[in-house]
Amino acid sequence: MSNPKVGFVSLGCPKALVDSERILTQLRTDGYEIVPTYQDADVVVVNTCGFIDEAKAESLEAIGEAIDANGKVIVTGCMGKNAEQITSIHPQVLSVTGPQQYEEVVGAVHEYVPPAIEHDPYLDLVPPQGIKLTPRHYAYLKISEGCNHSCTFCIIPSLRGKLVSRPVGEVMDEAERLVKAGVNELLVISQDTSAYGVDIKYRTGFWQGRPMKSKMLDLCKGLGSLGAWVRLHYVYPYPHVDEIIPSMEEGIILPYLDIPFQHASPTVLKTMKRPAHAENTLNRVKAWRSICPDITLRSTFIVGFPGETEQDFELMLGWLEEAQLDRVGCFKYSPVEGAKANELPGAVPEEVKQERWEQFMATQQKISANKLQQKVGKAVEVIIDEVGDDGAAGRTKADAPEIDGKIYLEGATHLQPGQLVKAVVEEADEYDMWGHLLHE
């Protein structure tokens, strides 16, 4: 009897990707084979996203596709928090569970496709780092789950609960296993990375027999000691974030901060109920750059939030010009079922949202193009992501996978994914760069 086969569809953010990796690791431990097609699978698991309406529509479409192609479908993830919105459209699904319910998902797979009796976990080995859905050379490292904030446009706390920080020793052990398995870049993620340890009062844990505080600074220094690139995502601009900037200048972690500012108008930020909105973020940005001139700042913003006036929008554009952020994403506000922002007055017409989005992106594209032009002629360190017939594509320390730009190295066909090389930038546009290898 061969091992039963599971197909897997993972949708949503990097945090959901980590959830998928945990489920897959357990399934492999239990003797299941993971297959890439619906036709070869005995059952299909779909990990959904339920953050915005477009994501819900994509999840429902993926579930329907899996049902049509296979027939046996188990659903989990954020959208599974409200099972009825799935079963009302797809009553054929075998099971629906919410986010982080790993045991329930694996239990459902066991119920509908029992594991092979002769499976021996000591012979059918799972790699120590677990099953990863990212390329071998980088991995997402989730340090906490949930969020203590109540931003009016967001439903994450209702989906994933309040902040729960992982023990620092557990995080460090996982990171060490990943690096030993060949991971050269650790992408630190959570709903609120800078709140790490708040819920457990920065409890002291242990790693390699040494005490270590469950605190952002201590964790960064610990991760930086492993020899891989360490990149921080979803960092709120609390005052204690200032403490980690010297570690960036010293090369302990990458000089990169992903900070979701979301807006610049105090009025809109107050309506959004954003944490740390009272901080003078422009002064903080200038202070960070004075300590670490090479720091890369990435952020996301929302245009067309209920009540946003033309004055609010112009204030945000002015802030953007002054802040000169390196990488920026922008979203047009869309209502999310269950979000408090739906009840706010002053809905912005769709055509106005579109106009503001286009103006915002045009403003940022000029900033980004200018920033990248300043790198032309300079040497940069590059981690290689892909190698093809024409050359290689990689990223600099200023670029996270999937969301930032790339550097293309024509003719560098001898390189390997995950390899670290030096290159000289020859040209650039608003997002990407082109260059050649630097032969030292």
C-alpha positions in Angstrom: 0.0 0.0 0.0 1.5 3.4 -1.1 1.4 6.5 1.1 -1.8 8.6 0.6 -1.3 11.8 -1.4 -2.3 15.3 -0.4 -2.6 18.4 -2.7 -2.1 21.8 -1.1 -3.1 25.3 -2.1 -1.7 28.1 0.0 -3.2 31.6 -0.4 -2.6 34.9 1.5 0.2 36.5 3.3 3.6 35.1 4.5 2.1 34.4 7.9 -0.4 32.1 6.2 2.4 30.5 4.3 4.1 29.6 7.6 0.8 28.0 8.7 0.8 26.0 5.5 4.4 24.9 6.1 3.5 23.6 9.6 0.5 21.6 8.3 2.6 20.1 5.5 5.4 19.2 7.9 3.0 17.3 10.2 1.4 15.6 7.2 4.8 14.4 5.9 5.7 13.3 9.4 2.5 11.2 9.4 3.4 9.5 6.2 1.5 11.6 3.6 3.0 12.4 0.2 2.6 16.0 -1.0 1.8 16.2 -4.7 1.6 19.2 -7.1 -1.6 18.3 -9.0 -5.2 17.9 -8.2 -5.4 14.7 -10.3 -2.7 12.9 -8.3 -4.1 13.8 -4.9 -6.4 11.7 -2.7 -7.5 14.9 -1.0 -6.8 18.7 -1.4 -6.3 21.2 1.4 -6.9 24.9 0.7 -5.5 27.4 3.1 -7.6 30.5 2.6 -7.2 34.3 3.0 -10.1 36.3 4.4 -8.6 39.7 4.9 -10.3 41.7 2.0 -13.1 40.9 -0.4 -10.7 40.3 -3.3 -8.9 37.7 -1.2 -12.1 36.0 -0.2 -13.2 35.8 -3.9 -9.8 34.3 -4.8 -10.2 31.7 -1.9 -13.7 30.7 -3.0 -12.5 30.4 -6.6 -9.6 28.2 -5.5 -12.0 26.0 -3.4 -14.3 25.6 -6.4 -11.5 24.7 -8.7 -10.2 22.1 -6.3 -13.7 20.6 -6.0 -14.2 20.4 -9.8 -10.8 18.8 -10.3 -10.6 16.5 -7.3 -13.9 16.4 -5.4 -12.4 15.9 -1.9 -11.5 19.3 -0.4 -10.6 20.4 3.2 -10.6 24.1 3.9 -8.6 26.0 6.5 -7.2 29.5 7.1 -8.6 33.0 7.9 -11.7 32.7 5.8 -12.5 29.4 7.7 -13.2 31.5 10.8 -16.7 31.9 9.3 -17.5 28.5 7.9 -20.9 29.4 6.6 -19.6 31.8 4.0 -17.7 28.8 2.5 -20.3 26.0 2.9 -23.1 28.2 1.6 -21.3 28.4 -1.7 -19.4 25.1 -1.6 -21.5 22.6 0.5 -19.3 19.7 -0.8 -16.3 20.7 1.3 -15.4 17.9 3.8 -14.2 20.2 6.6 -13.7 23.9 7.4 -11.4 25.2 10.2 -10.0 28.6 11.0 -6.4 29.9 11.2 -3.7 28.2 13.3 -5.9 25.1 13.8 -3.1 22.8 12.7 -4.3 19.7 14.6 -7.9 20.0 13.3 -6.7 20.2 9.7 -4.4 17.2 10.1 -7.2 15.4 11.9 -9.6 16.0 9.0 -7.0 14.6 6.5 -6.6 11.5 8.8 -10.4 11.1 8.9 -11.0 11.3 5.1 -7.8 9.8 3.9 -6.3 7.6 6.6 -2.5 7.3 6.8 -0.7 4.2 5.6 -0.5 1.6 8.3 3.1 0.7 7.5 4.4 4.3 7.7 7.5 4.4 9.9 8.4 8.0 11.0 12.0 6.9 11.7 12.5 5.7 8.1 10.3 8.2 6.2 12.3 11.2 7.4 11.2 14.8 7.3 14.1 17.3 7.2 14.8 18.9 10.6 13.8 22.4 9.3 10.4 21.0 8.2 8.7 21.4 4.8 9.2 24.8 3.3 7.1 26.4 0.6 9.8 29.1 -0.2 12.9 28.5 -2.2 15.6 26.7 -0.2 17.7 29.9 0.4 15.2 32.0 2.2 12.5 31.3 4.8 9.8 33.2 6.8 10.3 33.0 10.5 7.1 33.8 12.4 7.8 35.1 16.0 4.3 35.7 17.2 0.7 35.3 16.3 -2.3 37.7 16.7 -2.4 41.4 17.5 -3.4 43.6 20.4 -4.5 46.6 18.3 -7.9 47.5 17.1 -7.3 49.3 13.8 -10.7 50.1 12.4 -9.9 48.8 8.9 -8.6 45.5 10.1 -10.1 42.2 11.3 -6.9 40.4 12.1 -7.6 40.3 15.9 -11.0 38.7 15.3 -9.4 36.2 12.9 -6.2 35.4 14.7 -6.7 36.6 18.3 -4.6 38.7 20.6 -0.8 38.8 20.6 0.8 35.5 21.5 4.7 35.6 21.4 6.6 32.4 20.8 9.2 31.5 23.4 12.5 33.1 22.3 14.4 29.8 22.6 11.9 28.1 20.3 12.3 30.9 17.7 16.1 30.7 17.9 16.1 26.9 17.6 13.9 27.1 14.4 16.1 29.8 12.9 19.2 27.8 13.6 17.7 24.7 12.0 16.8 26.7 8.9 20.3 28.2 8.6 21.9 24.7 9.0 19.6 23.5 6.2 20.9 26.1 3.8 18.7 29.2 4.4 20.7 32.4 3.8 18.0 34.9 4.6 15.5 34.9 7.4 12.4 37.1 7.0 11.0 37.9 10.4 7.2 38.2 10.3 4.2 38.5 12.7 1.2 40.8 12.9 3.3 43.3 15.0 7.0 42.4 15.1 7.9 45.3 17.4 5.4 44.1 20.1 7.3 40.8 20.4 7.4 39.7 24.1 4.9 42.3 25.4 2.3 39.7 26.2 4.8 37.6 28.2 6.4 40.6 29.9 9.7 40.0 28.0 10.2 36.8 29.9 13.7 35.4 30.0 14.2 32.2 27.9 17.2 30.1 27.1 19.0 29.3 23.9 22.1 27.1 23.8 22.2 27.2 27.6 22.3 31.0 27.7 19.6 33.3 29.1 17.9 35.5 26.5 15.1 38.0 26.9 11.9 37.7 24.8 12.5 41.1 23.4 12.9 42.5 19.9 16.5 43.8 20.4 17.7 40.6 22.0 16.0 38.4 19.3 17.6 40.5 16.5 21.1 40.1 18.0 20.5 36.4 18.5 19.3 35.9 14.9 22.1 38.1 13.6 24.7 35.7 15.2 23.6 32.8 12.9 25.3 34.2 9.8 22.3 34.7 7.6 20.7 37.9 6.4 17.9 38.9 8.8 15.1 41.1 7.5 12.4 42.6 9.6 8.8 43.0 8.4 5.6 44.5 9.9 7.4 46.7 12.4 5.4 49.5 14.1 7.3 52.7 14.8 7.4 52.4 18.6 10.1 54.3 20.4 12.0 51.1 21.3 12.5 50.4 17.6 15.3 53.1 17.8 17.3 50.5 19.8 17.7 48.1 16.9 19.0 50.7 14.3 22.7 50.5 15.6 22.5 46.7 15.0 21.7 47.5 11.4 24.6 49.9 11.1 26.9 47.3 12.6 25.8 44.7 10.1 24.2 42.4 12.7 20.8 42.5 10.8 20.0 43.9 7.4 19.5 47.7 7.3 15.8 47.3 6.3 12.6 48.1 8.0 9.1 47.3 6.7 6.8 49.7 8.6 3.1 50.0 7.7 2.6 53.7 8.2 -0.8 53.5 6.3 -1.3 57.3 6.3 0.3 60.6 7.4 -2.8 62.7 8.3 -3.2 62.8 12.1 -7.0 63.0 11.5 -7.1 59.9 9.3 -4.7 58.0 11.6 -6.9 58.8 14.6 -9.9 57.5 12.7 -7.9 54.4 11.8 -6.9 53.9 15.4 -3.4 53.3 14.4 -0.9 52.6 17.2 2.0 55.0 17.6 0.2 57.5 15.3 1.2 60.3 17.8 4.9 59.8 17.2 6.6 62.3 15.0 7.5 59.7 12.4 9.4 62.1 10.1 11.8 63.0 12.9 12.2 59.3 13.7 13.0 58.5 10.0 15.7 61.3 10.0 17.1 60.0 13.3 17.3 56.4 11.9 19.1 57.6 8.8 21.6 59.6 10.9 22.5 56.4 12.7 22.4 54.1 9.7 22.6 56.1 6.4 22.1 52.9 4.3 18.8 51.9 5.9 16.0 51.0 3.5 12.5 51.9 4.5 9.5 50.1 3.0 5.9 51.0 3.9 2.3 50.6 2.8 -0.4 53.3 2.7 -4.2 53.4 2.2 -5.9 56.0 0.1 -9.6 56.7 0.1 -10.2 55.8 3.8 -13.7 57.0 5.0 -13.5 60.6 5.9 -10.2 61.3 4.0 -10.4 64.8 2.6 -8.4 66.4 -0.2 -6.4 68.2 2.5 -5.7 64.8 4.2 -4.5 63.4 0.9 -2.3 66.4 0.1 -0.8 66.2 3.5 0.1 62.5 2.9 1.7 63.4 -0.5 3.8 66.1 1.2 4.8 63.7 3.9 5.8 61.2 1.2 8.0 63.8 -0.5 9.7 64.7 2.7 10.2 61.1 4.0 11.7 59.8 0.7 10.9 56.2 1.5 12.6 53.6 -0.6 9.9 51.1 -1.2 6.2 51.9 -1.0 2.9 50.0 -1.7 -0.5 51.7 -1.8 -4.0 50.3 -1.6 -7.4 51.8 -2.3 -9.6 51.3 0.7 -12.2 48.6 0.4 -14.6 47.6 3.1 -13.8 44.4 4.9 -16.7 42.4 6.4 -16.6 42.8 10.2 -14.3 45.9 10.2 -15.4 48.9 12.3 -14.4 51.3 9.5 -17.5 50.2 7.6 -19.6 52.2 10.0 -17.6 55.4 9.5 -19.2 58.3 7.6 -17.6 60.1 4.6 -17.2 57.3 2.1 -14.9 58.3 -0.7 -16.2 57.7 -4.2 -14.4 55.0 -6.2 -13.3 57.4 -8.9 -11.7 59.7 -6.3 -9.9 56.7 -4.8 -8.6 55.8 -8.2 -7.4 59.4 -8.9 -5.7 59.6 -5.5 -4.1 56.2 -5.9 -2.7 57.1 -9.3 -1.3 60.4 -8.0 0.2 58.7 -5.0 1.9 56.0 -7.1 3.2 58.6 -9.6 4.7 60.6 -6.7 6.4 57.5 -5.2 7.6 56.2 -8.5 9.6 59.4 -9.0 11.1 59.0 -5.5 11.9 55.4 -6.1 13.5 56.0 -9.5 15.7 58.8 -8.1 16.7 56.5 -5.2 17.7 53.7 -7.5 19.6 56.1 -9.9 21.8 57.0 -7.0 22.9 53.3 -6.9 24.1 53.3 -10.5 27.9 52.8 -10.6 28.0 51.4 -7.0 28.9 47.9 -5.8 26.1 46.0 -4.1 25.9 42.6 -2.4 23.3 40.3 -4.1 21.6 37.1 -3.1 20.7 35.1 -6.2 17.1 34.0 -6.5 16.9 32.5 -10.1 19.3 31.5 -12.8 18.2 31.1 -16.4 19.7 30.8 -19.9 20.3 34.6 -20.2 21.7 35.2 -16.7 20.7 35.5 -13.1 18.2 37.5 -11.1 18.7 38.4 -7.4 18.1 41.0 -4.7 20.2 43.4 -2.8 20.0 44.0 1.0 17.4 46.6 0.2 15.0 44.2 -1.5 12.7 41.6 0.1 11.4 38.7 -2.0 8.0 39.0 -3.8 7.3 42.7 -2.8 10.5 44.6 -3.8 12.6 44.9 -6.9 15.3 42.7 -8.4 18.7 43.2 -9.9 19.3 41.3 -13.2 22.9 40.1 -14.0 23.1 39.3 -17.7 25.4 36.4 -18.6 25.8 35.2 -15.0 24.5 31.7 -15.9 27.1 29.9 -13.7 25.6 31.1 -10.4 23.3 29.1 -8.0 20.2 30.2 -6.1 21.1 31.3 -2.6 24.6 32.3 -3.6 25.9 35.7 -2.3 27.8 37.7 -4.9 29.1 41.3 -5.5 27.7 43.2 -8.5 28.0 46.7 -9.9 24.7 48.5 -10.8 24.7 49.7 -14.5 21.2 51.0 -14.9 17.9 51.2 -13.0 14.2 52.2 -13.4 11.5 52.8 -10.8 11.7 49.3 -9.3 14.5 47.1 -10.7 18.2 47.4 -11.5 20.6 45.8 -14.0 24.3 45.1 -13.5 27.3 42.9 -13.9 29.3 40.7 -11.5 32.2 42.3 -9.7 35.2 40.1 -10.1 37.5 40.8 -7.1 
